[in-house]
């Protein structure tokens, strides 16, 4: 409910008993898209100018406006909103009378009354949609007066025929015609009268509504140079601030934003018109603007009663009973977003007691409470914190599921039904005590080169695409992502969503499907995570927020600082600085957690390991893992890190090989490229030398293929189709097939007789003669092969070292060869359940869980 003008959101919120950001404001006619993305850049770039007085003539802005319309700069006058210019006009023009078609913008009448002008009101007919008629104007003209016409009209949204206005101006040269185009930019196909050089035509234009910057106050008038000079002389000095001038220059250039606005507003307006009519009893007037004038039926409550009831539900509308020519049955609605319009329609259907079917039609789709963890960069700890929050929600009695729209990782997993997904979401699923489900990670990108990736969609490969090809494919992909989320969330009480990389990647934001686009779809508050251990965390948090658009910033609920070492009291001033700068709280300070015991999301942490840290103990065996450029499923070897009698090293060159008891060759997404790397770094020769010294060699998946004699890629899946020579340590040949094997597998280890569980992810098929079986699947197929002496073994089975009994057998075999006594009993249990509970306890103790629950709408 409003008095005078719409848009007094603070007063409205006070009446509604809520914060201003919690109020849905349909009383102010502002662009529903929010400001252009370039606005914040312009403000930041020009903030230093506030130490100087602004340019009193708005020279640069006037030139930009003049260039846009191909007019001279002396025709342009900038003001503190178009209303300031409106109030300056009567004095500048020296007339003593005004003609105003009504209903119209309230301040037309106020401006002429304050100037002491006599006003004649031409009352427009609702039966014609409040269109301005020729006779209504013509009969009221006396000469030397001022005629003010809204184009389109406010509150009706009706357009006046521009040809009629020009004909009036031409026929009555002694009368000034003021055309208020404050909302004209919203109108598709409308040609401004700015370019019509008539001496008695003055055009007012507002930038605050269309560019969603009412807080900056900016508008301009275009008139004949002499009239423009007279208007300029009536304005107060320095009425347009430096930041407003800079913003105006920036937004005027954004043609893409303007076109998108017109298309979006037209679609939303037509939809809102249809849906309002469906409520029953309402008359909705056609509009060319971003608002609609509505009249209640005679049997319905009046507009003020409707406004009061809506305000109690935190929705503000504009009552129009103080518009001349309208009564208490009229109200005006701004066109807002589709979701916001739906909320309004639902509440109005209840208040107006629309039929049950209509109420059901507009009832908002239920939102599953959700929270999203995004980061200032990759490896900020999003995956781990998401897993922790999954377990916290589970401990608090909620059915919870994890989700990541798109993952780029070579570390994948195969579900029970043969779907491939990122391992990070597998860990998060375990935190929720759920079976991994490809809906949790509908898109998985597995890089096969610097510019190309294999695309896994809903668990199945759909081809390899380069960057440009995938960008074109993303629109289709996002539809699949949204369906996966909707389906999965319907089975949960709460969702924990993980972002990717950073939402501040300005080169990627326009095509985003995993960060803010996903948060918007899920209606999830975003927690921005920064890693203090790498330094610069507060600059990273604030800087990330600075490059987000206003719409994106509104989705950020606050910050989480991760991996802190030291005394939390030292950061109090920093947190307060961040709050003062951004207006957002820091929800938690998470300590650096050593030896977490969870698989990592990607190879960042693996590649950061210091291979020279420490040395082998007297009762330990030494295992070296080769770090390949295109390493995949590196977590196959994580369980060894838990074993007290294993010294695990990461090796990147021949000089680092040393004399380990075993060398582990991991999977790869580019086998030919990684074979070349082994030769280039001298690792291939070093490995062959170690084989002659009694070292064991284990290859998994691509590692098995590299142990063989040759690799052929006839379909160009990972290479240029040329056959490649491999290490020659096993008598096998591998051919990469187009079909990809994806299956969860149970098998038996031939030498130990132990049962193994794992999964297969491979394109290759490896064959040879007189091969010694090493790993045998339940159906009898060989998944692995060994040399005659058993010191070289390769297998397609991922996860074989996850089995505690087999891992102990393997380590004890190495101990025996080193001359150490086998320990026989299992020393470490590779079970992440205790790690998940420990993680949840630590995070819960250092995170404001209750506040996050409130943001999610849980409590």
C-alpha positions in Angstrom: 0.0 0.0 0.0 1.5 3.4 -1.0 0.8 7.1 -0.7 2.0 9.5 -3.3 4.6 7.5 -5.2 5.5 3.8 -5.4 8.9 2.5 -4.5 9.3 3.7 -0.9 10.5 0.3 0.0 11.8 1.2 3.5 8.4 2.5 4.6 6.6 -0.4 3.1 8.9 -2.9 4.7 8.4 -1.2 8.1 4.7 -1.6 7.6 5.0 -5.2 6.6 7.3 -5.9 9.6 10.2 -7.3 7.5 13.5 -6.2 6.1 13.4 -4.3 2.9 15.2 -7.1 1.0 12.4 -9.5 2.0 9.7 -7.3 0.4 8.4 -8.0 -3.1 8.0 -4.5 -4.4 5.5 -4.3 -7.3 4.9 -0.6 -6.6 8.1 0.6 -8.4 8.4 0.2 -12.1 12.0 -0.8 -12.3 13.6 -3.2 -14.8 13.2 -6.7 -13.5 16.6 -7.7 -14.9 18.3 -5.4 -12.5 21.2 -3.1 -13.6 23.5 -4.0 -16.5 26.6 -6.0 -15.5 28.9 -3.0 -16.4 27.4 -0.7 -13.8 29.5 -1.9 -10.9 32.6 -1.7 -13.0 31.8 1.9 -13.9 31.2 2.8 -10.3 34.4 1.2 -9.1 36.4 2.7 -12.0 35.2 6.2 -11.2 35.0 6.1 -7.4 38.1 8.2 -7.1 36.3 11.0 -8.8 34.2 11.7 -5.7 37.0 13.8 -4.3 36.3 16.3 -7.0 33.1 18.3 -7.8 31.2 16.7 -10.7 31.2 18.2 -14.1 28.4 20.7 -13.8 27.6 20.5 -17.5 27.7 16.6 -17.7 29.8 17.2 -20.8 30.8 13.6 -21.5 27.4 12.2 -20.8 25.6 14.8 -22.9 28.0 13.9 -25.8 27.3 10.2 -25.4 23.5 10.9 -25.5 23.9 13.2 -28.5 26.0 10.7 -30.4 23.4 8.0 -29.8 20.6 10.1 -31.3 22.7 12.0 -33.9 21.8 15.4 -32.4 23.9 18.2 -31.1 25.1 18.3 -27.5 23.6 21.7 -27.0 20.1 20.1 -27.3 20.8 17.8 -24.3 20.2 18.7 -20.6 21.0 16.1 -17.9 19.3 16.2 -14.5 19.0 14.4 -11.2 16.3 12.1 -12.6 13.8 13.3 -15.3 11.6 14.6 -12.4 14.1 17.4 -11.7 13.8 18.4 -15.3 10.1 18.2 -15.2 10.0 20.7 -12.3 12.3 23.0 -14.1 10.2 23.2 -17.2 7.4 25.6 -16.2 9.9 28.3 -15.2 12.2 27.7 -18.2 9.3 28.0 -20.7 7.6 31.1 -19.2 4.1 29.9 -19.7 1.2 30.4 -17.4 -1.0 27.4 -18.2 -0.8 23.7 -18.6 -2.9 20.9 -20.2 -2.5 17.5 -18.8 -4.3 14.3 -20.0 -5.2 12.3 -17.0 -4.7 9.9 -15.3 -1.0 10.6 -15.5 2.1 10.7 -13.5 1.3 12.5 -10.2 4.2 15.0 -10.5 3.0 16.5 -13.7 0.3 18.2 -11.7 2.6 18.9 -8.8 5.2 20.6 -11.0 2.8 23.0 -12.7 1.0 23.8 -9.4 4.3 24.7 -7.7 5.1 27.0 -10.6 1.7 28.7 -10.2 0.4 27.6 -13.6 -3.3 27.1 -14.1 -4.0 23.5 -15.1 -6.6 22.0 -17.4 -7.1 18.2 -17.2 -8.2 16.2 -20.2 -9.8 13.1 -18.6 -9.1 10.0 -20.7 -11.6 7.2 -21.2 -11.0 3.8 -19.6 -13.1 2.3 -22.5 -10.3 3.2 -24.9 -7.6 2.1 -22.5 -6.9 5.7 -21.5 -5.5 6.5 -24.9 -4.9 10.2 -25.7 -7.5 11.4 -28.2 -6.9 14.2 -30.7 -10.1 16.1 -29.7 -9.4 15.9 -26.0 -6.2 17.9 -26.5 -7.2 20.1 -29.3 -10.2 21.6 -27.6 -8.2 22.6 -24.6 -5.4 24.5 -26.4 -5.5 28.3 -26.0 -1.9 29.2 -27.1 1.3 29.8 -25.0 0.6 26.8 -22.8 2.4 23.6 -21.8 1.0 20.1 -22.8 2.5 17.1 -20.9 1.9 13.7 -22.4 3.3 10.4 -21.0 4.7 8.2 -23.7 3.7 5.6 -22.7 1.3 6.9 -20.0 1.7 6.3 -16.3 -0.2 4.4 -14.8 -2.0 3.1 -17.9 0.9 2.1 -20.1 -1.0 3.4 -23.2 1.0 4.7 -26.1 -0.1 7.9 -27.9 0.3 8.0 -31.7 3.6 9.9 -32.2 2.3 11.2 -35.5 -0.5 12.9 -33.7 1.9 14.6 -31.2 4.1 15.9 -34.1 1.0 17.2 -35.9 -0.1 19.0 -32.7 3.4 20.6 -32.4 3.5 21.6 -36.0 0.0 23.1 -35.9 0.4 24.9 -32.6 3.9 26.5 -32.6 3.1 28.7 -29.7 2.3 25.7 -27.5 5.1 23.6 -25.9 4.6 19.9 -26.1 6.5 17.9 -23.4 6.6 14.2 -24.2 7.7 12.1 -21.2 9.5 9.0 -22.5 10.5 7.8 -19.1 9.3 4.3 -19.9 9.6 4.4 -23.7 12.8 2.2 -23.7 10.7 -0.7 -22.5 8.5 -0.5 -25.6 9.4 -2.7 -28.5 9.6 -1.0 -31.9 9.1 2.5 -30.5 11.1 5.3 -32.2 11.9 8.2 -29.8 10.8 11.7 -30.7 14.2 12.9 -29.6 15.3 13.2 -33.2 12.3 15.3 -34.3 13.8 18.8 -34.4 10.7 20.9 -33.6 11.3 24.2 -31.7 8.3 23.6 -29.4 8.9 19.8 -28.7 10.7 18.8 -25.5 11.4 15.2 -24.8 12.1 13.9 -21.2 13.8 10.6 -20.8 14.6 8.7 -17.6 17.5 6.3 -17.2 16.6 5.2 -13.7 13.7 2.9 -14.6 15.1 1.1 -17.7 18.6 0.6 -16.3 17.4 -0.1 -12.8 19.4 2.7 -11.1 16.7 4.7 -9.3 19.1 5.2 -6.4 21.5 7.1 -8.7 18.8 9.4 -10.1 19.6 10.2 -13.7 17.5 11.6 -16.6 17.8 14.0 -19.5 15.8 16.3 -21.7 16.2 17.0 -25.4 15.0 20.3 -26.8 15.9 23.0 -29.2 19.2 24.6 -28.1 17.6 27.8 -26.9 15.0 25.9 -24.8 17.7 23.5 -23.5 19.7 26.5 -22.4 16.7 27.9 -20.5 16.1 24.5 -18.8 19.8 24.3 -17.9 19.6 27.7 -16.3 16.8 26.6 -13.9 18.7 23.6 -12.5 20.7 23.7 -9.3 24.5 23.5 -9.7 26.1 20.1 -9.7 22.8 18.3 -9.4 24.1 15.2 -11.2 26.9 13.5 -9.3 30.1 12.1 -10.8 29.1 8.4 -10.3 25.7 9.0 -11.9 27.4 10.6 -14.9 29.8 7.7 -15.2 27.0 5.1 -14.8 25.0 6.8 -17.5 27.9 6.7 -20.0 28.5 3.0 -19.2 24.9 1.8 -19.5 24.0 3.7 -22.6 26.5 1.6 -24.5 25.0 -1.8 -23.5 22.8 -2.5 -26.5 22.6 -6.2 -25.7 21.1 -5.5 -22.3 18.6 -3.1 -23.8 17.4 -5.7 -26.3 17.2 -8.4 -23.7 15.2 -6.1 -21.5 12.6 -5.4 -24.1 12.2 -9.0 -25.1 12.0 -10.2 -21.5 9.6 -7.5 -20.3 7.3 -8.1 -23.3 7.2 -11.8 -22.5 6.6 -11.3 -18.8 4.1 -8.5 -19.3 1.9 -10.6 -21.7 2.1 -13.6 -19.4 1.2 -11.5 -16.3 -1.8 -10.0 -18.2 -3.2 -13.4 -19.1 -2.7 -14.7 -15.6 -4.3 -11.7 -13.9 -7.3 -12.1 -16.1 -7.6 -15.7 -15.1 -8.0 -14.7 -11.5 -11.5 -13.6 -12.3 -13.3 -10.2 -11.8 -10.3 -8.1 -12.8 -9.9 -5.7 -15.8 -6.4 -5.5 -17.0 -5.6 -2.6 -19.3 -3.2 -3.2 -22.3 0.2 -1.7 -21.7 3.3 -1.0 -23.7 5.4 -0.4 -20.6 6.8 -2.5 -17.7 3.7 -2.1 -15.6 0.0 -2.9 -15.8 -3.0 -0.9 -14.6 -5.7 -3.2 -13.1 -9.3 -2.5 -12.0 -11.1 -4.6 -9.4 -14.6 -5.7 -10.1 -17.6 -4.2 -8.3 -18.1 -7.3 -6.1 -14.5 -7.4 -5.0 -12.7 -5.6 -2.2 -11.2 -2.1 -3.0 -7.6 -1.5 -4.0 -6.5 -0.3 -0.5 -7.9 -3.3 1.2 -6.1 -5.6 -1.4 -2.9 -3.6 -0.9 -3.1 -4.0 2.9 -3.6 -7.7 2.7 -0.8 -8.1 0.2 1.5 -6.0 2.4 0.8 -8.3 5.3 2.2 -11.0 3.0 5.3 -8.9 2.2 4.1 -7.7 -1.2 3.7 -4.0 -2.1 1.5 -2.7 -4.9 0.6 0.8 -6.1 -2.9 2.0 -5.2 -4.1 4.5 -7.8 -6.9 6.3 -6.0 -4.8 9.5 -5.8 -4.5 9.6 -9.6 -6.9 12.2 -11.1 -9.5 10.3 -13.1 -9.2 7.0 -11.1 -11.0 5.7 -8.1 -10.4 3.2 -5.3 -10.9 0.2 -7.6 -7.6 0.8 -9.5 -4.1 -0.4 -8.7 -0.8 -0.7 -10.7 1.6 -3.6 -10.8 5.2 -3.5 -12.0 6.3 -6.4 -14.2 8.8 -8.5 -12.2 10.5 -11.8 -12.7 8.5 -14.9 -13.6 8.9 -16.4 -10.1 8.0 -13.1 -8.3 5.0 -12.7 -10.6 3.9 -16.2 -9.7 4.1 -15.4 -5.9 1.9 -12.3 -6.5 -0.6 -14.2 -8.4 -0.8 -17.0 -5.8 -1.4 -14.5 -3.0 -4.0 -12.5 -5.0 -5.8 -15.7 -5.9 -6.1 -16.5 -2.2 -7.2 -12.9 -1.2 -9.7 -12.6 -4.1 -11.0 -16.1 -3.4 -10.5 -17.3 -6.9 -11.7 -20.8 -7.8 -9.8 -23.7 -6.4 -8.4 -24.7 -9.8 -7.1 -21.2 -10.3 -5.4 -21.2 -6.9 -3.7 -24.5 -7.6 -2.6 -23.1 -11.0 -0.7 -20.2 -9.4 0.5 -22.0 -6.3 4.4 -21.6 -6.4 6.2 -24.9 -6.9 7.6 -26.1 -3.6 11.2 -25.3 -3.1 13.4 -27.9 -1.5 15.6 -26.0 1.0 19.1 -25.9 -0.4 22.5 -24.3 0.2 25.3 -23.9 -2.3 29.1 -23.8 -1.6 31.0 -21.8 -4.2 34.6 -20.9 -4.1 37.0 -18.0 -4.8 39.0 -20.5 -6.8 39.5 -24.2 -7.5 40.6 -26.3 -4.5 39.2 -23.8 -2.0 37.6 -26.6 -0.1 34.1 -26.6 -1.6 33.9 -30.4 -2.0 35.0 -31.1 1.5 32.7 -28.5 3.1 29.8 -29.8 1.0 30.4 -33.3 2.3 30.7 -32.0 5.8 27.4 -30.1 5.5 25.7 -33.2 4.0 26.7 -35.2 7.1 25.6 -32.4 9.4 22.2 -32.3 7.9 22.0 -36.0 8.0 22.9 -36.0 11.7 20.2 -33.4 12.3 17.6 -35.8 10.9 17.2 -34.5 7.3 17.1 -36.5 4.2 19.8 -34.8 2.2 21.4 -35.3 -1.2 24.4 -33.7 -2.9 24.5 -32.1 -6.3 27.1 -30.7 -8.7 25.8 -29.7 -12.1 29.1 -30.1 -13.9 32.3 -31.5 -12.8 35.6 -31.4 -14.6 37.7 -34.2 -13.3 39.6 -37.3 -14.4 38.8 -38.9 -11.0 35.5 -40.7 -11.7 33.5 -43.6 -10.3 31.0 -46.1 -11.7 27.6 -46.6 -10.0 25.8 -49.9 -9.5 23.9 -49.4 -12.7 27.0 -48.6 -14.7 26.8 -44.8 -14.8 30.0 -42.6 -14.5 30.2 -39.7 -12.2 32.7 -37.6 -10.3 34.2 -39.1 -7.1 33.6 -35.9 -5.1 29.9 -36.5 -5.3 30.4 -40.1 -4.5 32.0 -39.0 -1.2 29.2 -36.6 -0.6 26.7 -39.3 -1.3 28.3 -41.4 1.4 28.1 -38.5 3.7 24.3 -38.6 3.1 24.4 -42.4 3.4 23.0 -42.7 -0.2 24.1 -44.8 -3.1 25.9 -42.8 -5.7 23.5 -41.6 -8.4 24.4 -39.9 -11.7 21.7 -37.3 -11.0 24.1 -36.0 -8.3 26.6 -35.1 -11.1 24.7 -35.0 -14.4 27.7 -33.6 -16.4 31.2 -34.9 -16.1 34.0 -33.5 -18.3 37.1 -35.6 -18.6 39.9 -33.5 -20.2 41.7 -35.4 -22.9 43.8 -32.5 -24.1 44.4 -28.8 -23.3 41.3 -27.8 -25.3 39.1 -30.9 -25.4 37.2 -33.1 -23.0 35.1 -36.3 -23.1 31.5 -35.3 -22.1 29.7 -37.7 -19.8 26.0 -36.9 -19.6 23.9 -38.6 -17.0 26.6 -41.2 -16.6 27.1 -42.1 -20.3 29.7 -40.7 -22.7 28.2 -38.6 -25.5 31.4 -37.8 -27.3 34.5 -35.6 -27.1 34.1 -31.9 -27.7 36.5 -28.9 -27.9 35.8 -25.8 -25.9 33.7 -24.1 -28.7 31.8 -27.2 -29.4 30.8 -27.6 -25.8 29.8 -24.0 -25.4 27.2 -24.5 -28.2 26.1 -27.7 -26.5 25.6 -26.2 -23.0 22.1 -24.9 -23.6 20.9 -28.5 -24.2 23.0 -29.7 -21.3 21.5 -27.3 -18.8 18.0 -28.6 -19.5 19.3 -32.1 -18.6 20.9 -30.6 -15.5 17.7 -29.0 -14.3 15.7 -32.1 -14.8 18.3 -34.1 -12.8 18.2 -31.6 -10.0 14.4 -31.5 -9.9 14.1 -35.3 -9.9 16.7 -35.8 -7.2 15.5 -32.9 -4.9 12.0 -34.3 -4.9 13.4 -37.2 -2.9 15.1 -35.0 -0.3 14.4 -32.7 2.6 17.4 -30.6 1.8 20.0 -30.2 -1.0 23.7 -29.4 -0.7 25.0 -28.0 -4.0 28.6 -27.5 -5.0 29.9 -25.0 -7.5 32.9 -25.3 -9.7 36.0 -23.1 -9.8 34.9 -19.6 -9.1 31.7 -17.7 -10.0 33.9 -14.7 -10.7 35.4 -16.2 -13.9 34.3 -13.3 -16.1 35.1 -15.1 -19.3 32.8 -18.0 -18.3 29.9 -16.3 -16.5 27.8 -15.7 -19.6 27.7 -19.5 -20.3 27.5 -20.6 -16.6 25.4 -23.7 -15.8 27.2 -24.7 -12.6 27.5 -21.7 -10.3 25.1 -18.8 -10.2 22.8 -20.2 -12.9 22.4 -23.3 -10.8 21.9 -21.3 -7.5 19.2 -19.3 -9.2 17.4 -22.4 -10.5 17.6 -24.1 -7.1 16.9 -20.8 -5.2 19.8 -21.7 -3.0 21.7 -19.1 -0.9 25.4 -19.2 -1.8 28.2 -19.5 0.7 31.4 -18.2 -0.8 34.4 -20.2 0.4 38.0 -18.8 0.5 41.2 -20.7 1.3 43.2 -18.6 3.8 46.1 -21.1 3.7 47.0 -19.9 0.2 46.9 -16.2 1.2 44.9 -13.2 0.1 41.6 -14.7 1.2 39.8 -11.5 2.2 40.8 -9.8 -1.1 39.6 -12.9 -2.9 36.3 -12.9 -1.1 35.6 -9.2 -1.7 37.1 -9.3 -5.2 34.9 -12.2 -6.3 31.8 -10.3 -5.0 32.9 -7.2 -6.9 32.9 -9.0 -10.3 29.4 -10.4 -9.8 26.4 -8.7 -11.3 23.8 -7.2 -8.9 21.5 -10.2 -9.5 24.4 -12.6 -8.7 25.5 -10.7 -5.6 22.0 -10.9 -4.2 22.3 -14.7 -4.1 25.4 -14.6 -1.9 24.4 -15.1 1.7 27.9 -14.7 3.1 31.4 -16.2 3.4 33.3 -19.2 4.9 37.0 -18.9 5.5 38.7 -22.3 5.1 41.9 -24.0 6.2 43.0 -21.5 9.0 46.0 -22.1 11.1 46.4 -19.9 14.2 44.4 -17.9 16.7 40.9 -17.0 15.4 41.0 -13.8 17.6 43.6 -12.4 15.1 40.9 -12.2 12.4 38.2 -10.3 14.1 39.1 -6.9 12.5 39.3 -8.7 9.1 35.8 -10.1 9.4 34.4 -6.8 10.4 36.1 -5.1 7.4 34.5 -7.7 5.1 31.1 -7.1 6.6 31.5 -3.3 6.3 32.7 -3.5 2.7 30.1 -6.1 1.5 27.3 -6.0 4.0 27.6 -9.8 4.3 28.5 -11.9 7.3 31.2 -14.6 7.6 29.5 -17.8 8.7 32.5 -19.7 9.8 36.3 -20.0 10.1 37.2 -23.6 9.4 40.6 -24.8 10.8 43.2 -26.6 8.7 42.3 -30.3 9.1 45.3 -32.6 8.8 45.1 -36.1 7.6 41.4 -35.8 6.7 41.2 -39.3 5.3 38.8 -38.4 2.4 39.5 -38.9 -1.3 40.3 -35.6 -3.1 38.0 -34.2 -5.8 40.8 -33.6 -8.4 44.5 -33.9 -8.9 45.3 -30.4 -7.5 46.1 -31.8 -4.0 47.8 -34.8 -5.4 50.1 -32.8 -7.6 50.9 -30.4 -4.8 52.3 -33.3 -2.7 56.0 -32.8 -1.8 57.7 -36.0 -3.0 60.9 -35.2 -1.0 59.1 -34.8 2.4 60.4 -37.4 4.9 62.1 -40.6 4.2 61.4 -44.3 4.5 61.5 -45.7 8.1 63.3 -48.9 9.0 60.1 -50.9 9.2 58.5 -49.4 6.1 58.2 -50.4 2.5 58.5 -47.7 -0.1 55.9 -47.2 -2.9 56.3 -44.6 -5.7 53.3 -43.3 -7.7 54.1 -41.8 -11.1 52.4 -38.4 -11.5 51.2 -38.3 -15.2 50.2 -35.0 -16.8 46.7 -36.5 -17.6 46.4 -38.6 -14.5 43.0 -40.0 -13.7 41.6 -41.9 -10.7 44.6 -41.0 -8.6 42.6 -41.9 -5.5 43.2 -45.6 -6.4 46.4 -45.2 -4.3 45.0 -43.1 -1.4 44.5 -46.1 0.9 48.3 -46.6 1.1 48.6 -43.2 2.9 46.8 -44.8 5.9 49.2 -47.7 6.3 51.9 -47.1 9.0 54.4 -49.3 7.3 54.2 -47.6 3.9 56.3 -44.7 2.8 54.3 -43.2 -0.2 56.0 -40.9 -2.7 54.9 -39.0 -5.8 57.5 -39.1 -8.6 57.7 -36.7 -11.6 61.1 -37.4 -13.2 63.7 -40.2 -13.5 65.9 -38.6 -10.9 63.2 -38.9 -8.3 62.6 -42.6 -8.8 65.2 -43.9 -6.4 64.9 -47.6 -5.3 61.3 -48.1 -4.2 59.8 -51.5 -3.5 57.0 -50.9 -5.9 56.1 -48.4 -8.6 52.4 -47.7 -9.3 51.4 -46.5 -12.7 48.0 -44.8 -12.5 45.2 -44.2 -15.0 45.4 -41.6 -17.8 42.9 -39.8 -20.0 45.6 -39.4 -22.7 47.6 -42.5 -22.9 49.7 -41.6 -25.9 50.5 -38.2 -24.5 51.5 -39.6 -21.1 53.7 -42.3 -22.7 55.6 -39.5 -24.5 55.9 -37.8 -21.1 57.5 -41.0 -19.6 60.0 -41.1 -22.4 60.7 -37.4 -22.3 61.4 -37.4 -18.5 63.5 -40.5 -18.6 60.9 -42.3 -16.5 60.4 -45.1 -19.1 64.0 -46.0 -19.0 64.1 -45.7 -15.2 61.2 -48.0 -14.8 62.7 -50.6 -17.0 66.0 -50.5 -15.0 64.0 -50.9 -11.7 62.4 -54.0 -13.1 65.8 -55.6 -13.4 66.5 -54.7 -9.7 63.5 -56.6 -8.3 61.0 -53.7 -8.0 57.3 -54.5 -8.4 55.4 -52.6 -11.1 51.6 -52.2 -10.9 49.5 -50.5 -13.6 45.8 -49.7 -13.3 43.6 -49.1 -16.4 45.7 -46.9 -18.6 48.6 -48.0 -16.5 48.0 -51.5 -17.6 47.9 -50.4 -21.3 51.2 -48.5 -20.9 52.8 -51.7 -19.5 52.1 -53.5 -22.7 53.8 -53.6 -26.1 51.6 -51.3 -28.2 48.6 -49.1 -28.1 46.4 -48.4 -31.1 43.8 -45.6 -31.3 42.0 -46.2 -34.7 39.1 -43.9 -33.8 41.2 -41.0 -32.5 39.7 -41.1 -29.1 42.8 -39.9 -27.3 45.4 -39.3 -30.1 46.0 -38.7 -33.8 45.3 -42.4 -34.6 49.0 -43.4 -34.9 50.0 -46.7 -33.1 52.3 -46.1 -30.1 55.0 -48.3 -28.6 54.4 -48.9 -24.9 56.9 -49.9 -22.1 57.0 -53.5 -23.2 56.8 -55.0 -19.7 53.8 -57.2 -20.5 53.1 -59.1 -23.7 49.8 -57.4 -24.5 48.5 -55.2 -27.2 45.7 -52.6 -26.6 43.2 -51.2 -29.0 41.0 -48.2 -27.9 37.4 -48.8 -28.9 34.6 -46.3 -29.4 32.4 -48.1 -26.8 33.3 -47.3 -23.2 33.1 -50.0 -20.5 31.4 -48.7 -17.4 30.6 -51.3 -14.8 30.8 -52.0 -11.1 32.8 -55.3 -10.8 33.5 -58.2 -8.4 36.6 -60.2 -9.1 39.3 -62.5 -7.7 43.0 -61.9 -7.3 44.6 -65.0 -8.8 47.9 -65.0 -6.7 46.2 -64.4 -3.3 42.8 -65.9 -4.0 41.3 -62.8 -2.3 37.9 -61.4 -3.5 38.0 -57.8 -4.9 35.4 -55.2 -5.5 35.8 -52.2 -7.8 34.8 -50.7 -11.1 35.9 -50.5 -14.7 36.1 -47.3 -16.8 38.0 -47.8 -20.0 37.8 -47.7 -23.8 40.6 -50.1 -24.3 40.7 -53.8 -25.0 44.0 -55.6 -24.2 44.9 -59.0 -25.7 47.9 -61.2 -26.0 49.0 -64.8 -26.1 50.0 -67.1 -23.2 49.0 -64.4 -20.7 49.1 -65.1 -17.0 45.8 -64.1 -15.4 46.1 -61.7 -12.4 42.6 -60.4 -11.8 39.6 -62.6 -12.9 36.1 -61.2 -13.1 33.1 -63.3 -11.7 32.2 -64.3 -15.3 35.7 -65.6 -15.9 37.0 -62.7 -18.0 40.5 -61.6 -17.3 40.7 -58.0 -16.0 44.4 -58.1 -15.3 47.6 -59.8 -16.4 51.0 -60.5 -14.7 54.5 -61.4 -15.8 55.7 -64.9 -15.2 57.6 -63.9 -12.0 54.6 -61.9 -10.8 56.5 -58.6 -10.4 54.7 -56.8 -13.1 50.9 -56.7 -12.9 48.3 -54.6 -14.7 44.5 -54.5 -14.3 41.5 -52.7 -15.5 40.0 -52.9 -12.0 39.9 -49.5 -10.2 39.6 -49.6 -6.4 41.4 -52.9 -5.8 43.6 -51.3 -3.1 40.5 -50.1 -1.3 40.1 -53.7 0.0 41.9 -53.8 3.4 42.8 -57.6 3.1 44.2 -57.3 -0.4 46.1 -54.2 0.4 47.7 -55.9 3.5 48.6 -59.0 1.4 50.3 -56.7 -1.2 52.2 -54.8 1.5 53.3 -57.9 3.3 54.5 -59.4 0.0 56.7 -56.3 -0.4 57.8 -56.5 3.2 58.9 -60.1 2.7 61.0 -59.2 -0.4 62.7 -56.4 1.6 63.4 -58.8 4.4 60.8 -57.5 6.9 58.4 -59.7 8.7 54.9 -59.7 7.3 52.4 -58.1 9.7 49.6 -60.4 8.5 46.9 -58.5 10.4 45.1 -55.5 8.9 46.8 -52.3 10.1 44.4 -49.7 8.6 40.8 -49.7 7.7 40.0 -47.7 4.6 36.6 -46.6 5.7 35.7 -42.9 5.3 32.7 -43.1 7.7 34.8 -42.1 10.8 36.5 -39.4 8.7 33.1 -38.0 7.6 31.9 -37.9 11.2 35.1 -36.2 12.4 34.9 -33.7 9.5 31.3 -32.9 10.4 32.1 -32.4 14.1 34.9 -30.0 13.3 32.9 -28.0 10.7 29.8 -27.9 13.0 32.0 -26.5 15.8 33.3 -23.7 13.6 30.3 -22.8 11.4 27.1 -21.0 12.2 24.9 -23.9 11.2 21.7 -22.3 12.7 22.1 -19.2 10.7 22.7 -21.2 7.5 19.6 -23.3 8.2 17.6 -20.0 8.5 19.0 -18.8 5.2 17.9 -22.2 3.7 14.4 -21.8 5.2 14.8 -25.0 7.3 14.3 -23.4 10.7 
